[in-house]
Amino acid sequence: MSTYAIGDVQGCYAELMALLNEVNFNPQEDQLWLAGDLINRGPDNLKTVKYLMSLDNIICVLGNHDLHFLAVASGCQRMNRKDTFSDILESQELNQIVDWFRHLPLTFVSQKHNAVMVHAGIPPGWSLDQVTHRAAEVEDTLRSDDFKAFLENMYSSDPCSWKESLAGFDRLRTTTNYLTRMRYCDQDGGIELRHKEKAQPKGYQPWFDYPNLVFPKHRVIFGHWAALGGIFRDALIGIDTGCVWGRHLSAYRLEDGKRFQVSAALES
């Protein structure tokens, strides 16, 4: 059995199938880890989701695009001009797909592989217990009858830093922004969410350049930041290599650290 972590698929079904063929994926024996942003911006969102939902041995964490889909599908937000998940919204299986996404976690911890998977990152100062506890607060809300109220209040960058006294939607939103949107932060964990490229804003650094309580004790696997082109260090695996932007879709085998990659199709 092999375990493959794959970066942001974003509805690029053809590339996902090509990558799984490249690694000789056996759905009865191998396990897939998906680092969020399963859909949106790519051409085949419905096919992608239906395939992933058909697999038993799979771990997916939520990304910001997945949460945005949930908000649109639930009537809490309008589609953006660049959104491409109309095929899911028009599907007769929409309700089942929404329910499947609502029950995905924000983080996944594997004791077997001594690894943590999250879509965007882990802020400095958060222990692994704090990460999982605060993520669980959001997960419980998404699975509750209050999920629409949370999705309606999800779209803000405030508060921009964590305080244990945060409560209600401010607390849930801040956790969500850290785990699904963060790229740059300051030394106190204040996040800056506008910049996506490698040129960092003044006073901020990539979240992983600060001393962190989670790695290097654990391998952290994350997506979200295609501009980095992938990061493959001993304890830090950035697996988004920009497939939807015409570059590559990548996989990382946890057992031996081997990397696999396929090029993006022209139609993506």
N, C-alpha and C positions, 0 to 999 in steps of 0.2 A: 504494500500500500504506500502510495506517495501522496503528499499534501502540497497543493499548488496555490499560492496566493497570486491573484490577478488584479491588475489595476482597473481604473475607471473604464468600464465597457461603454457606457453611455449610448446604448442602443446599436452598437456596431456588431450585429449578429454574425455577419460573414467572417469578420476578423476573429471573433470569439471561437467560432467553429474551426477556423484554420489553426488557431493557437492550441486548442484542445487536441487537434489531430497531430500537431507538431510534438506534443508531449506524450502522445499515445494514451490519452486519458481513458481510464476504465471506470465508468460510473458505478460499477459494483464494488470496486476495490479502492479507488482513489478518492480523495476529498478535495473539494474546491473551497478556497476562501476568497471572497469578493470584497474589495476595500471600498465599497460604496459608489454612488453615482452609477448605478446599473443602467439608467435610462437618461434620455434627453440629449438633444443636439445631434444624435446619430439617426440613421434612417429606418431602423427596424426594431423599435422599442417593444412592440407587442410580441414579436417572435422571440426576442431576447428574454423577456420576462416569462413567457410560457415555458421556454426551455429550462430556465433556472428553477421555476416552480416544480418542474417534473422530476428534479433530482432530489434524492433522499440525503445524500452525503455532501451537504453544502452548508457553508456558513457565509452569510452576507451581513454587513453592517450598513446602516443608513448613511447616505451622503446628502449634501445640500440639494442636489437636483431631485433626489428621491423624495425628500420632504416637500419640495416645491410641487412636485406632482401630486402628492397627497393633498396639499392645500387647494390646488386647482380642482382636483377630482371631487373634493368635498364641498366645493362651492365657497371656499374661504378666500380665494385669490383668483384673479384673471390670468389667462395665459399670456406670456410674453411673446413678442414677435419672433424670437429665436427658438421657442419651445417646439419640439417635434413629436410630442407624445399623443397627438390626436388619435393615432391608431388605437391606443389603449382606451382613451376616453370614449371612443365609438364602439368598443368591443362589448359583446354580450357578457363577457367575463369580467367587466370592470369591477363589480362589487367584490368578487373573489380576489382580484388583484390588489385592490385597496386594502382589504383585510390582511392579505399576505404582507404587504409593506408595513402596515401598522404594527405587526408583530415582530418585525426585525429589530435587533438591538442596535445601539449606538457604538458599543464596544464589544470585543470578544477577547477572552483571556484563555490561553491554552497552557496548562501546567506541563503537559507532555512535551511541548516544543518551547516552553519558557518564553512565550511570545504574547504580544498584545496587538490587536488590530483595531484601527480607528480610521475614520475617513480622512480627517484633516490633521489632527495633532493632539498633543497633550501639553497643557501649559506648565511652565516651571512652577514648582511648589506643590503640585498635586501628587499625592502618593497613589499607588495602584488601587488601594482600597477606596480612596476618595474618588478616583476616576470612575470606578464601577458603581459606587453608591450614587454619585450624582447623575451618571448616565441612567441608572435604574429609575430615578425620579422622573426623567423625561419619558422613558420607555413605558412606565406604568401609566402615565398620563395619556400617551398615544393609544394605549390599549383600553382606556376607560371611556365612559360616556362623555367626558369633557374634552375629547381630542380635538373637536372642531374649534372650541374656544382657544386652545393652545395654538392651533394652526393660524387662527386669525390674528393672534398676538405675537407671532414668530418673527415678523418682518421688521426688525430694528437692530441697530448696532449698539444700543444702550441697554443696560450699563456696559461699559467697555472693559471693566475689570471685575474680578471676583471679590465678593465679601461674603463671609459665612452668614451674615445677617440678611442677605437677599432672600426674598420670599416670593411666592406666587409666580406669575408669568415672568417677572424680571429674573428670577432664579433659573427657571427652566430655559428661558431664552439665552441667558449667558452661558450656561452649560452647552446648549446646542451650538452656539456660535463658536465656542472653543473646539468642540469635537468635530464639527462638520464644515466650518468656514475659515478657521484660523490659518494664516500663513506667517504673518509678522506679529511680534509682540514686543513690549519693553521688558526691562528686568523685573518689574513688579507684576508682570502678567497682563498688562493693559494691551488690548488687541487693536490692530489697525487693519481694517478689512477691505480697503480700496485697492491696494497694490497687489498685483499678481505676478509681476515679473521678478527677475533676479536683482534688479536695482532696488535696494531697500530704502524705505523712507527714513528720514533723519530721526534718530532716537530709537529706532526699532531694529531688530534682528530676526532672522528666521527662528521660530519657536524652538527648534532643536539645537540652536547654538548656545542656549543657556544651560547651566547645570540643571539636571532633571532627575527627579526621584525615581522615575520608572526605568529609563535606560541609563547606563549600559547593563543594568541588572537583568533586563528583559529585552528581547528583540521587539522593537516597535515597527509595525508594518502600517503604512499609510498611503493614501492616494492624494487626490485633490489638486496637486501642484504640478501641472504638466510642464510649466516653463522650466522646471529644474531638470527635465530630461531623464529623471530617475536618479535615485540615490541607493547605492548598495554598499553599506558598511556592515561591520560585524553585528551591530546592535540597532541599526537604523536602516530600514528598507523603504524607500520611497518608490512606489510601484506604478505611478501614473506617468506614462511615457507618451501621452498626447495622441492616442489613436484617432480620436474624433477630430483632431486638428491636422490630420494627414501624416502623422508620424508612425508610431508603433503601438501595438498592444503587447504587454509583457507579462510574464509569469515568473515566479520565484519558487523553487522547490525547497521546502523547509528542511528536508532531511539532509541535504548536502549543499545548499546554497547555490545550486546551479540555476542560471537564468536562461529563459527562452523568450523569443520575440518574433512577431510577424509584422510585416508592413501593412499600413492602412490601405484599404482599397480606394481607388480613385473616386468612386461614388460617395464615399463617406466625407 
